[in-house]
Amino acid sequence: MKKLLSSNEEIFNFFTGKWKIERKIGGCNKDENISEMQGLVTFSKQSDHHTLYQEEVQISFTTGLTTIGMQTYLFELSESHISQYRFDPGNNTQGKNPFSSEHPGTVKMYDLEFVPSAEIILATGSHVCLSDQYDVTYAIYSQDMYSTTYNIEGPDKYSNIYTKYTRIHEIS
């Protein structure tokens, strides 16, 4: 990205806005497609160091079933990395900042350290949920496009999830 984003703060601010997403979830076999999703994501700044990710997608399974899916994450900026948390905004805040990692509805997933390479900016992270290992790779290709790739392995679970994000430019 030719030095377009050179600091964690610039990368953190890069995500702010609306994005169209296209997601494919594969199963045990490399070519097995379990579902496809399309929808919207909004990254909204809650403070200088906290951004809320809200996703709503239409899920189409290969069985013909369709449904709506939603998820919420909280991203937190620090000097050395950007942390990603699973976030339940409905959980009681017990007097704590509702948009911080201290919120009782947050579960830390990843500390992402973004590293520029020749054409893209990459970050990887891992976490364990119950007995399942979740590995993620973020790849920023331009000011208007990035992707995530999740590989999930466990005793009862194996899947890969690829999501392409394309920025939606608001017309004023």
Summary of the structure (lengths in Angstrom):
residues: 172
radius of gyration: 16.4
end to end distance: 26.9
largest distance: 50.2
contacts: 469
relative contact order: 0.19
helix: 4%
strand: 60%
